[in-house]
Amino acid sequence: MIIQPAAAGFSEAKLARLELHLQQRYIFPGKIPGCRILISRHGKTAYSGTLGKMDLERGKPMQDDTVFRIYSMTKPITSIALMMLYEEGHFQLTDPVYKFIPSWKQQKVWVEGRGHTMTTRKPASPVTLQHLLAHTAGLTYGGILPGMEQPVDQAYREAGAVRDSSEPLELFAHRLGSVPLLYDPGTRWSYSVATDVCGYLVELMSGQPLAQFLKSRIFDPLGMKDTGFSVPDAALDRFAACYIRGPDKELQLQDDPLNSAFRRTPVGPSGAGGLVGTLPDYANFCQMLLQNGEFNGHNIISRTTLELMTRNHLGNSNLAQMAVGGFSETSNEGVGFGLGFASTLDQVAAGTVGEGDFYWGGYASTLFWVDPKEALYAIFMTQLIPSATFNFRGQIKNIVYGAIAD
């Protein structure tokens, strides 16, 4: 890999602040164990950093090809997969989900109460595939994410509609049909299990297991050789440990790579958060997005479909107006949401640079963004839960955009 900051239109001295910032603010004080970061612009690598350790207990240094849990950075990949089937005529975005999952035809909307005292009503309109992709379906995460509990979450548990990798995706998707929606579809935005349902729909429409579809249609063409739903024996030595920040602000081991659940192949893989992979793999995915769906002669998705996916699907609203509760991956004001990606609509309102970019992140503080206007993408990988602990995205964006020199 050739590092060419000047050829990519950056001030080399200003971009060097990125490594200094991460080392001094996060790695030396022990706030994160280590990280991988890549900045690319105009098809040239402007910065690549491999810092700190991937496993503190074993003293293993971070590697260029360290395998990370990317959690919700799985969502854009699953969303692309489903929209590939859209391009093949399998569905319309306005199709009701019950066309594919019959149990959803009897869905109700929550009115008030919890558990057995809950009252519901008929929804004003059915959930569509567009609602699923845009997180406006009325689903939640069923109470499994701290700080995001909703009054309908008990119904998820009672219906057994909680993600379990040991069960087929079909069971989970059908059980959701008996769970009340939090609101009328399309009227609010809530982070949810919707992308897991998208993963099931990929299986249903393609006739292939989700893992097989992703491998044959996305991972193999993009050369994403280390990305999948489990870590094989051959890659175990490169699998990072995952940490949480304890009450004393010291790092505590959250998931040991040797006995991690990611070592087992799931029966029902999570299209919302189940993938592991390397930074070089995700870089190929980002490069494809930046190149309007093309990569090394492979057309993954069309430019027109990608443009549709990265537009704001919240009407004339933003997340500050639509979101039920706060969420760390968005700055809410000035931020919209498309089909699998958040986007910066107004950098003044959002208080950040990069208007027109699209992005997402993962539970263990991984993140990426793609900026078509600047022909730029950036990826940051570490393993610290939860992602709201530090504002890596905002800090990295400030340094990267502040270093642009052309």
Order of alpha helices (4+ residues) and beta strands (2+ residues): alpha-alpha-beta-beta-beta-beta-alpha-beta-beta-alpha-alpha-alpha-alpha-alpha-beta-beta-beta-alpha-beta-beta-alpha-alpha-beta-beta-alpha-beta-beta-beta-beta-alpha
